[in-house]
Amino acid sequence: MTERSKAIEEAERAGFDLSLVDENLALRPEERARRHDQALELVLELDRIRRERDAKFESSAAAAG
């Protein structure tokens, strides 16, 4: 078994969906960058929402405390 085959087998055992990697690599670099930007925007928005929720929870806990 080659090193590449071993690496692929290990990644699959670890739960990586290598078909997603293949699909992503089939895209043009510009499309990969666009998708990355969209995912990053989503993560940042979710983080902002989490911080707002935590701040509300902390202020209501302090008021009750």
mmCIF file of the N, C-alpha and C atoms, coordinates in Angstrom:
data_MODEL
# 
_entry.id   MODEL 
# 
loop_
_atom_site.group_PDB 
_atom_site.id 
_atom_site.type_symbol 
_atom_site.label_atom_id 
_atom_site.label_alt_id 
_atom_site.label_comp_id 
_atom_site.label_asym_id 
_atom_site.label_entity_id 
_atom_site.label_seq_id 
_atom_site.pdbx_PDB_ins_code 
_atom_site.Cartn_x 
_atom_site.Cartn_y 
_atom_site.Cartn_z 
_atom_site.occupancy 
_atom_site.B_iso_or_equiv 
_atom_site.pdbx_formal_charge 
_atom_site.auth_seq_id 
_atom_site.auth_comp_id 
_atom_site.auth_asym_id 
_atom_site.auth_atom_id 
_atom_site.pdbx_PDB_model_num 
ATOM 1   N N  . MET A 1 1  ? 0.856   -1.180 0.000  1.00 0.00 ? 1  MET A N  1 
ATOM 2   C CA . MET A 1 1  ? 0.000   0.000  0.000  1.00 0.00 ? 1  MET A CA 1 
ATOM 3   C C  . MET A 1 1  ? 0.901   1.243  0.000  1.00 0.00 ? 1  MET A C  1 
ATOM 4   N N  . THR A 1 2  ? 0.575   2.206  -0.852 1.00 0.00 ? 2  THR A N  1 
ATOM 5   C CA . THR A 1 2  ? 1.380   3.420  -0.956 1.00 0.00 ? 2  THR A CA 1 
ATOM 6   C C  . THR A 1 2  ? 1.068   4.374  0.201  1.00 0.00 ? 2  THR A C  1 
ATOM 7   N N  . GLU A 1 3  ? 1.942   5.332  0.388  1.00 0.00 ? 3  GLU A N  1 
ATOM 8   C CA . GLU A 1 3  ? 1.713   6.349  1.429  1.00 0.00 ? 3  GLU A CA 1 
ATOM 9   C C  . GLU A 1 3  ? 0.402   7.084  1.181  1.00 0.00 ? 3  GLU A C  1 
ATOM 10  N N  . ARG A 1 4  ? 0.147   7.390  -0.100 1.00 0.00 ? 4  ARG A N  1 
ATOM 11  C CA . ARG A 1 4  ? -1.097  8.094  -0.446 1.00 0.00 ? 4  ARG A CA 1 
ATOM 12  C C  . ARG A 1 4  ? -2.309  7.257  -0.068 1.00 0.00 ? 4  ARG A C  1 
ATOM 13  N N  . SER A 1 5  ? -2.273  5.975  -0.405 1.00 0.00 ? 5  SER A N  1 
ATOM 14  C CA . SER A 1 5  ? -3.386  5.086  -0.081 1.00 0.00 ? 5  SER A CA 1 
ATOM 15  C C  . SER A 1 5  ? -3.586  4.990  1.418  1.00 0.00 ? 5  SER A C  1 
ATOM 16  N N  . LYS A 1 6  ? -2.493  4.921  2.164  1.00 0.00 ? 6  LYS A N  1 
ATOM 17  C CA . LYS A 1 6  ? -2.576  4.862  3.617  1.00 0.00 ? 6  LYS A CA 1 
ATOM 18  C C  . LYS A 1 6  ? -3.208  6.137  4.175  1.00 0.00 ? 6  LYS A C  1 
ATOM 19  N N  . ALA A 1 7  ? -2.797  7.276  3.630  1.00 0.00 ? 7  ALA A N  1 
ATOM 20  C CA . ALA A 1 7  ? -3.338  8.555  4.095  1.00 0.00 ? 7  ALA A CA 1 
ATOM 21  C C  . ALA A 1 7  ? -4.828  8.654  3.803  1.00 0.00 ? 7  ALA A C  1 
ATOM 22  N N  . ILE A 1 8  ? -5.241  8.221  2.625  1.00 0.00 ? 8  ILE A N  1 
ATOM 23  C CA . ILE A 1 8  ? -6.658  8.258  2.256  1.00 0.00 ? 8  ILE A CA 1 
ATOM 24  C C  . ILE A 1 8  ? -7.452  7.336  3.174  1.00 0.00 ? 8  ILE A C  1 
ATOM 25  N N  . GLU A 1 9  ? -6.951  6.152  3.398  1.00 0.00 ? 9  GLU A N  1 
ATOM 26  C CA . GLU A 1 9  ? -7.642  5.198  4.263  1.00 0.00 ? 9  GLU A CA 1 
ATOM 27  C C  . GLU A 1 9  ? -7.754  5.734  5.688  1.00 0.00 ? 9  GLU A C  1 
ATOM 28  N N  . GLU A 1 10 ? -6.701  6.336  6.185  1.00 0.00 ? 10 GLU A N  1 
ATOM 29  C CA . GLU A 1 10 ? -6.717  6.896  7.533  1.00 0.00 ? 10 GLU A CA 1 
ATOM 30  C C  . GLU A 1 10 ? -7.714  8.049  7.638  1.00 0.00 ? 10 GLU A C  1 
ATOM 31  N N  . ALA A 1 11 ? -7.751  8.898  6.625  1.00 0.00 ? 11 ALA A N  1 
ATOM 32  C CA . ALA A 1 11 ? -8.695  10.020 6.627  1.00 0.00 ? 11 ALA A CA 1 
ATOM 33  C C  . ALA A 1 11 ? -10.133 9.512  6.615  1.00 0.00 ? 11 ALA A C  1 
ATOM 34  N N  . GLU A 1 12 ? -10.403 8.499  5.822  1.00 0.00 ? 12 GLU A N  1 
ATOM 35  C CA . GLU A 1 12 ? -11.757 7.951  5.769  1.00 0.00 ? 12 GLU A CA 1 
ATOM 36  C C  . GLU A 1 12 ? -12.144 7.312  7.095  1.00 0.00 ? 12 GLU A C  1 
ATOM 37  N N  . ARG A 1 13 ? -11.211 6.612  7.737  1.00 0.00 ? 13 ARG A N  1 
ATOM 38  C CA . ARG A 1 13 ? -11.491 6.015  9.050  1.00 0.00 ? 13 ARG A CA 1 
ATOM 39  C C  . ARG A 1 13 ? -11.779 7.094  10.089 1.00 0.00 ? 13 ARG A C  1 
ATOM 40  N N  . ALA A 1 14 ? -11.130 8.245  9.931  1.00 0.00 ? 14 ALA A N  1 
ATOM 41  C CA . ALA A 1 14 ? -11.332 9.347  10.871 1.00 0.00 ? 14 ALA A CA 1 
ATOM 42  C C  . ALA A 1 14 ? -12.637 10.087 10.602 1.00 0.00 ? 14 ALA A C  1 
ATOM 43  N N  . GLY A 1 15 ? -13.323 9.735  9.522  1.00 0.00 ? 15 GLY A N  1 
ATOM 44  C CA . GLY A 1 15 ? -14.622 10.333 9.255  1.00 0.00 ? 15 GLY A CA 1 
ATOM 45  C C  . GLY A 1 15 ? -14.625 11.452 8.235  1.00 0.00 ? 15 GLY A C  1 
ATOM 46  N N  . PHE A 1 16 ? -13.514 11.681 7.562  1.00 0.00 ? 16 PHE A N  1 
ATOM 47  C CA . PHE A 1 16 ? -13.473 12.721 6.537  1.00 0.00 ? 16 PHE A CA 1 
ATOM 48  C C  . PHE A 1 16 ? -14.221 12.251 5.297  1.00 0.00 ? 16 PHE A C  1 
ATOM 49  N N  . ASP A 1 17 ? -15.059 13.118 4.762  1.00 0.00 ? 17 ASP A N  1 
ATOM 50  C CA . ASP A 1 17 ? -15.765 12.833 3.516  1.00 0.00 ? 17 ASP A CA 1 
ATOM 51  C C  . ASP A 1 17 ? -14.911 13.372 2.383  1.00 0.00 ? 17 ASP A C  1 
ATOM 52  N N  . LEU A 1 18 ? -14.098 12.515 1.817  1.00 0.00 ? 18 LEU A N  1 
ATOM 53  C CA . LEU A 1 18 ? -13.159 12.958 0.789  1.00 0.00 ? 18 LEU A CA 1 
ATOM 54  C C  . LEU A 1 18 ? -13.856 13.351 -0.510 1.00 0.00 ? 18 LEU A C  1 
ATOM 55  N N  . SER A 1 19 ? -15.108 12.930 -0.679 1.00 0.00 ? 19 SER A N  1 
ATOM 56  C CA . SER A 1 19 ? -15.832 13.367 -1.876 1.00 0.00 ? 19 SER A CA 1 
ATOM 57  C C  . SER A 1 19 ? -16.042 14.881 -1.838 1.00 0.00 ? 19 SER A C  1 
ATOM 58  N N  . LEU A 1 20 ? -16.173 15.443 -0.631 1.00 0.00 ? 20 LEU A N  1 
ATOM 59  C CA . LEU A 1 20 ? -16.314 16.900 -0.516 1.00 0.00 ? 20 LEU A CA 1 
ATOM 60  C C  . LEU A 1 20 ? -15.029 17.607 -0.931 1.00 0.00 ? 20 LEU A C  1 
ATOM 61  N N  . VAL A 1 21 ? -13.906 17.016 -0.596 1.00 0.00 ? 21 VAL A N  1 
ATOM 62  C CA . VAL A 1 21 ? -12.617 17.577 -1.013 1.00 0.00 ? 21 VAL A CA 1 
ATOM 63  C C  . VAL A 1 21 ? -12.520 17.537 -2.530 1.00 0.00 ? 21 VAL A C  1 
ATOM 64  N N  . ASP A 1 22 ? -12.879 16.393 -3.111 1.00 0.00 ? 22 ASP A N  1 
ATOM 65  C CA . ASP A 1 22 ? -12.830 16.256 -4.576 1.00 0.00 ? 22 ASP A CA 1 
ATOM 66  C C  . ASP A 1 22 ? -13.743 17.274 -5.252 1.00 0.00 ? 22 ASP A C  1 
ATOM 67  N N  . GLU A 1 23 ? -14.958 17.426 -4.712 1.00 0.00 ? 23 GLU A N  1 
ATOM 68  C CA . GLU A 1 23 ? -15.898 18.391 -5.287 1.00 0.00 ? 23 GLU A CA 1 
ATOM 69  C C  . GLU A 1 23 ? -15.349 19.808 -5.207 1.00 0.00 ? 23 GLU A C  1 
ATOM 70  N N  . ASN A 1 24 ? -14.755 20.132 -4.076 1.00 0.00 ? 24 ASN A N  1 
ATOM 71  C CA . ASN A 1 24 ? -14.218 21.473 -3.890 1.00 0.00 ? 24 ASN A CA 1 
ATOM 72  C C  . ASN A 1 24 ? -13.048 21.737 -4.833 1.00 0.00 ? 24 ASN A C  1 
ATOM 73  N N  . LEU A 1 25 ? -12.199 20.752 -4.992 1.00 0.00 ? 25 LEU A N  1 
ATOM 74  C CA . LEU A 1 25 ? -11.047 20.929 -5.876 1.00 0.00 ? 25 LEU A CA 1 
ATOM 75  C C  . LEU A 1 25 ? -11.445 21.015 -7.351 1.00 0.00 ? 25 LEU A C  1 
ATOM 76  N N  . ALA A 1 26 ? -12.647 20.517 -7.678 1.00 0.00 ? 26 ALA A N  1 
ATOM 77  C CA . ALA A 1 26 ? -13.132 20.602 -9.051 1.00 0.00 ? 26 ALA A CA 1 
ATOM 78  C C  . ALA A 1 26 ? -13.607 22.018 -9.390 1.00 0.00 ? 26 ALA A C  1 
ATOM 79  N N  . LEU A 1 27 ? -13.841 22.841 -8.369 1.00 0.00 ? 27 LEU A N  1 
ATOM 80  C CA . LEU A 1 27 ? -14.305 24.211 -8.589 1.00 0.00 ? 27 LEU A CA 1 
ATOM 81  C C  . LEU A 1 27 ? -13.141 25.106 -9.005 1.00 0.00 ? 27 LEU A C  1 
ATOM 82  N N  . ARG A 1 28 ? -13.493 26.179 -9.655 1.00 0.00 ? 28 ARG A N  1 
ATOM 83  C CA . ARG A 1 28 ? -12.477 27.181 -9.977 1.00 0.00 ? 28 ARG A CA 1 
ATOM 84  C C  . ARG A 1 28 ? -12.044 27.863 -8.684 1.00 0.00 ? 28 ARG A C  1 
ATOM 85  N N  . PRO A 1 29 ? -10.808 28.320 -8.614 1.00 0.00 ? 29 PRO A N  1 
ATOM 86  C CA . PRO A 1 29 ? -10.336 28.982 -7.391 1.00 0.00 ? 29 PRO A CA 1 
ATOM 87  C C  . PRO A 1 29 ? -11.228 30.140 -6.950 1.00 0.00 ? 29 PRO A C  1 
ATOM 88  N N  . GLU A 1 30 ? -11.766 30.880 -7.904 1.00 0.00 ? 30 GLU A N  1 
ATOM 89  C CA . GLU A 1 30 ? -12.634 32.006 -7.569 1.00 0.00 ? 30 GLU A CA 1 
ATOM 90  C C  . GLU A 1 30 ? -13.900 31.529 -6.853 1.00 0.00 ? 30 GLU A C  1 
ATOM 91  N N  . GLU A 1 31 ? -14.444 30.404 -7.312 1.00 0.00 ? 31 GLU A N  1 
ATOM 92  C CA . GLU A 1 31 ? -15.650 29.858 -6.695 1.00 0.00 ? 31 GLU A CA 1 
ATOM 93  C C  . GLU A 1 31 ? -15.333 29.326 -5.300 1.00 0.00 ? 31 GLU A C  1 
ATOM 94  N N  . ARG A 1 32 ? -14.201 28.691 -5.134 1.00 0.00 ? 32 ARG A N  1 
ATOM 95  C CA . ARG A 1 32 ? -13.806 28.230 -3.795 1.00 0.00 ? 32 ARG A CA 1 
ATOM 96  C C  . ARG A 1 32 ? -13.656 29.411 -2.850 1.00 0.00 ? 32 ARG A C  1 
ATOM 97  N N  . ALA A 1 33 ? -13.054 30.493 -3.329 1.00 0.00 ? 33 ALA A N  1 
ATOM 98  C CA . ALA A 1 33 ? -12.878 31.688 -2.497 1.00 0.00 ? 33 ALA A CA 1 
ATOM 99  C C  . ALA A 1 33 ? -14.236 32.296 -2.146 1.00 0.00 ? 33 ALA A C  1 
ATOM 100 N N  . ARG A 1 34 ? -15.161 32.343 -3.107 1.00 0.00 ? 34 ARG A N  1 
ATOM 101 C CA . ARG A 1 34 ? -16.501 32.882 -2.868 1.00 0.00 ? 34 ARG A CA 1 
ATOM 102 C C  . ARG A 1 34 ? -17.226 32.062 -1.805 1.00 0.00 ? 34 ARG A C  1 
ATOM 103 N N  . ARG A 1 35 ? -17.141 30.742 -1.923 1.00 0.00 ? 35 ARG A N  1 
ATOM 104 C CA . ARG A 1 35 ? -17.795 29.868 -0.944 1.00 0.00 ? 35 ARG A CA 1 
ATOM 105 C C  . ARG A 1 35 ? -17.163 30.023 0.439  1.00 0.00 ? 35 ARG A C  1 
ATOM 106 N N  . HIS A 1 36 ? -15.861 30.180 0.454  1.00 0.00 ? 36 HIS A N  1 
ATOM 107 C CA . HIS A 1 36 ? -15.179 30.405 1.733  1.00 0.00 ? 36 HIS A CA 1 
ATOM 108 C C  . HIS A 1 36 ? -15.683 31.687 2.374  1.00 0.00 ? 36 HIS A C  1 
ATOM 109 N N  . ASP A 1 37 ? -15.771 32.747 1.587  1.00 0.00 ? 37 ASP A N  1 
ATOM 110 C CA . ASP A 1 37 ? -16.246 34.028 2.108  1.00 0.00 ? 37 ASP A CA 1 
ATOM 111 C C  . ASP A 1 37 ? -17.661 33.909 2.666  1.00 0.00 ? 37 ASP A C  1 
ATOM 112 N N  . GLN A 1 38 ? -18.519 33.172 1.961  1.00 0.00 ? 38 GLN A N  1 
ATOM 113 C CA . GLN A 1 38 ? -19.889 32.986 2.441  1.00 0.00 ? 38 GLN A CA 1 
ATOM 114 C C  . GLN A 1 38 ? -19.909 32.225 3.763  1.00 0.00 ? 38 GLN A C  1 
ATOM 115 N N  . ALA A 1 39 ? -19.109 31.184 3.863  1.00 0.00 ? 39 ALA A N  1 
ATOM 116 C CA . ALA A 1 39 ? -19.053 30.401 5.095  1.00 0.00 ? 39 ALA A CA 1 
ATOM 117 C C  . ALA A 1 39 ? -18.506 31.249 6.238  1.00 0.00 ? 39 ALA A C  1 
ATOM 118 N N  . LEU A 1 40 ? -17.487 32.048 5.951  1.00 0.00 ? 40 LEU A N  1 
ATOM 119 C CA . LEU A 1 40 ? -16.911 32.910 6.979  1.00 0.00 ? 40 LEU A CA 1 
ATOM 120 C C  . LEU A 1 40 ? -17.932 33.933 7.463  1.00 0.00 ? 40 LEU A C  1 
ATOM 121 N N  . GLU A 1 41 ? -18.690 34.524 6.541  1.00 0.00 ? 41 GLU A N  1 
ATOM 122 C CA . GLU A 1 41 ? -19.734 35.478 6.930  1.00 0.00 ? 41 GLU A CA 1 
ATOM 123 C C  . GLU A 1 41 ? -20.751 34.820 7.851  1.00 0.00 ? 41 GLU A C  1 
ATOM 124 N N  . LEU A 1 42 ? -21.134 33.593 7.544  1.00 0.00 ? 42 LEU A N  1 
ATOM 125 C CA . LEU A 1 42 ? -22.088 32.866 8.375  1.00 0.00 ? 42 LEU A CA 1 
ATOM 126 C C  . LEU A 1 42 ? -21.524 32.632 9.774  1.00 0.00 ? 42 LEU A C  1 
ATOM 127 N N  . VAL A 1 43 ? -20.290 32.179 9.854  1.00 0.00 ? 43 VAL A N  1 
ATOM 128 C CA . VAL A 1 43 ? -19.669 31.923 11.150 1.00 0.00 ? 43 VAL A CA 1 
ATOM 129 C C  . VAL A 1 43 ? -19.582 33.205 11.973 1.00 0.00 ? 43 VAL A C  1 
ATOM 130 N N  . LEU A 1 44 ? -19.190 34.288 11.341 1.00 0.00 ? 44 LEU A N  1 
ATOM 131 C CA . LEU A 1 44 ? -19.088 35.562 12.060 1.00 0.00 ? 44 LEU A CA 1 
ATOM 132 C C  . LEU A 1 44 ? -20.453 36.041 12.547 1.00 0.00 ? 44 LEU A C  1 
ATOM 133 N N  . GLU A 1 45 ? -21.481 35.853 11.741 1.00 0.00 ? 45 GLU A N  1 
ATOM 134 C CA . GLU A 1 45 ? -22.832 36.245 12.142 1.00 0.00 ? 45 GLU A CA 1 
ATOM 135 C C  . GLU A 1 45 ? -23.309 35.389 13.317 1.00 0.00 ? 45 GLU A C  1 
ATOM 136 N N  . LEU A 1 46 ? -23.076 34.085 13.250 1.00 0.00 ? 46 LEU A N  1 
ATOM 137 C CA . LEU A 1 46 ? -23.470 33.212 14.351 1.00 0.00 ? 46 LEU A CA 1 
ATOM 138 C C  . LEU A 1 46 ? -22.717 33.568 15.630 1.00 0.00 ? 46 LEU A C  1 
ATOM 139 N N  . ASP A 1 47 ? -21.452 33.926 15.507 1.00 0.00 ? 47 ASP A N  1 
ATOM 140 C CA . ASP A 1 47 ? -20.675 34.327 16.674 1.00 0.00 ? 47 ASP A CA 1 
ATOM 141 C C  . ASP A 1 47 ? -21.223 35.620 17.275 1.00 0.00 ? 47 ASP A C  1 
ATOM 142 N N  . ARG A 1 48 ? -21.604 36.567 16.414 1.00 0.00 ? 48 ARG A N  1 
ATOM 143 C CA . ARG A 1 48 ? -22.184 37.826 16.891 1.00 0.00 ? 48 ARG A CA 1 
ATOM 144 C C  . ARG A 1 48 ? -23.476 37.549 17.646 1.00 0.00 ? 48 ARG A C  1 
ATOM 145 N N  . ILE A 1 49 ? -24.314 36.679 17.114 1.00 0.00 ? 49 ILE A N  1 
ATOM 146 C CA . ILE A 1 49 ? -25.578 36.330 17.761 1.00 0.00 ? 49 ILE A CA 1 
ATOM 147 C C  . ILE A 1 49 ? -25.317 35.651 19.111 1.00 0.00 ? 49 ILE A C  1 
ATOM 148 N N  . ARG A 1 50 ? -24.335 34.766 19.157 1.00 0.00 ? 50 ARG A N  1 
ATOM 149 C CA . ARG A 1 50 ? -23.994 34.088 20.408 1.00 0.00 ? 50 ARG A CA 1 
ATOM 150 C C  . ARG A 1 50 ? -23.533 35.084 21.466 1.00 0.00 ? 50 ARG A C  1 
ATOM 151 N N  . ARG A 1 51 ? -22.677 36.039 21.045 1.00 0.00 ? 51 ARG A N  1 
ATOM 152 C CA . ARG A 1 51 ? -22.190 37.034 21.996 1.00 0.00 ? 51 ARG A CA 1 
ATOM 153 C C  . ARG A 1 51 ? -23.333 37.897 22.527 1.00 0.00 ? 51 ARG A C  1 
ATOM 154 N N  . GLU A 1 52 ? -24.269 38.281 21.666 1.00 0.00 ? 52 GLU A N  1 
ATOM 155 C CA . GLU A 1 52 ? -25.430 39.065 22.107 1.00 0.00 ? 52 GLU A CA 1 
ATOM 156 C C  . GLU A 1 52 ? -26.276 38.266 23.095 1.00 0.00 ? 52 GLU A C  1 
ATOM 157 N N  . ARG A 1 53 ? -26.506 36.997 22.789 1.00 0.00 ? 53 ARG A N  1 
ATOM 158 C CA . ARG A 1 53 ? -27.289 36.146 23.685 1.00 0.00 ? 53 ARG A CA 1 
ATOM 159 C C  . ARG A 1 53 ? -26.599 35.996 25.029 1.00 0.00 ? 53 ARG A C  1 
ATOM 160 N N  . ASP A 1 54 ? -25.294 35.766 25.002 1.00 0.00 ? 54 ASP A N  1 
ATOM 161 C CA . ASP A 1 54 ? -24.543 35.612 26.257 1.00 0.00 ? 54 ASP A CA 1 
ATOM 162 C C  . ASP A 1 54 ? -24.586 36.890 27.086 1.00 0.00 ? 54 ASP A C  1 
ATOM 163 N N  . ALA A 1 55 ? -24.487 38.038 26.439 1.00 0.00 ? 55 ALA A N  1 
ATOM 164 C CA . ALA A 1 55 ? -24.532 39.304 27.156 1.00 0.00 ? 55 ALA A CA 1 
ATOM 165 C C  . ALA A 1 55 ? -25.883 39.496 27.821 1.00 0.00 ? 55 ALA A C  1 
ATOM 166 N N  . LYS A 1 56 ? -26.955 39.137 27.139 1.00 0.00 ? 56 LYS A N  1 
ATOM 167 C CA . LYS A 1 56 ? -28.301 39.237 27.730 1.00 0.00 ? 56 LYS A CA 1 
ATOM 168 C C  . LYS A 1 56 ? -28.441 38.297 28.918 1.00 0.00 ? 56 LYS A C  1 
ATOM 169 N N  . PHE A 1 57 ? -27.917 37.074 28.758 1.00 0.00 ? 57 PHE A N  1 
ATOM 170 C CA . PHE A 1 57 ? -27.987 36.100 29.844 1.00 0.00 ? 57 PHE A CA 1 
ATOM 171 C C  . PHE A 1 57 ? -27.203 36.582 31.063 1.00 0.00 ? 57 PHE A C  1 
ATOM 172 N N  . GLU A 1 58 ? -26.009 37.107 30.819 1.00 0.00 ? 58 GLU A N  1 
ATOM 173 C CA . GLU A 1 58 ? -25.177 37.590 31.923 1.00 0.00 ? 58 GLU A CA 1 
ATOM 174 C C  . GLU A 1 58 ? -25.821 38.768 32.642 1.00 0.00 ? 58 GLU A C  1 
ATOM 175 N N  . SER A 1 59 ? -26.422 39.693 31.881 1.00 0.00 ? 59 SER A N  1 
ATOM 176 C CA . SER A 1 59 ? -27.035 40.852 32.529 1.00 0.00 ? 59 SER A CA 1 
ATOM 177 C C  . SER A 1 59 ? -28.288 40.453 33.306 1.00 0.00 ? 59 SER A C  1 
ATOM 178 N N  . SER A 1 60 ? -29.054 39.495 32.810 1.00 0.00 ? 60 SER A N  1 
ATOM 179 C CA . SER A 1 60 ? -30.250 39.060 33.553 1.00 0.00 ? 60 SER A CA 1 
ATOM 180 C C  . SER A 1 60 ? -29.849 38.229 34.775 1.00 0.00 ? 60 SER A C  1 
ATOM 181 N N  . ALA A 1 61 ? -28.749 37.479 34.673 1.00 0.00 ? 61 ALA A N  1 
ATOM 182 C CA . ALA A 1 61 ? -28.268 36.714 35.829 1.00 0.00 ? 61 ALA A CA 1 
ATOM 183 C C  . ALA A 1 61 ? -27.732 37.663 36.901 1.00 0.00 ? 61 ALA A C  1 
ATOM 184 N N  . ALA A 1 62 ? -27.062 38.725 36.484 1.00 0.00 ? 62 ALA A N  1 
ATOM 185 C CA . ALA A 1 62 ? -26.534 39.700 37.452 1.00 0.00 ? 62 ALA A CA 1 
ATOM 186 C C  . ALA A 1 62 ? -27.677 40.439 38.147 1.00 0.00 ? 62 ALA A C  1 
ATOM 187 N N  . ALA A 1 63 ? -28.727 40.743 37.394 1.00 0.00 ? 63 ALA A N  1 
ATOM 188 C CA . ALA A 1 63 ? -29.866 41.437 37.984 1.00 0.00 ? 63 ALA A CA 1 
ATOM 189 C C  . ALA A 1 63 ? -30.614 40.547 38.982 1.00 0.00 ? 63 ALA A C  1 
ATOM 190 N N  . ALA A 1 64 ? -30.622 39.254 38.712 1.00 0.00 ? 64 ALA A N  1 
ATOM 191 C CA . ALA A 1 64 ? -31.302 38.317 39.591 1.00 0.00 ? 64 ALA A CA 1 
ATOM 192 C C  . ALA A 1 64 ? -30.439 37.961 40.803 1.00 0.00 ? 64 ALA A C  1 
ATOM 193 N N  . GLY A 1 65 ? -29.106 38.159 40.648 1.00 0.00 ? 65 GLY A N  1 
ATOM 194 C CA . GLY A 1 65 ? -28.147 37.704 41.632 1.00 0.00 ? 65 GLY A CA 1 
ATOM 195 C C  . GLY A 1 65 ? -28.058 38.437 42.870 1.00 0.00 ? 65 GLY A C  1 
# 
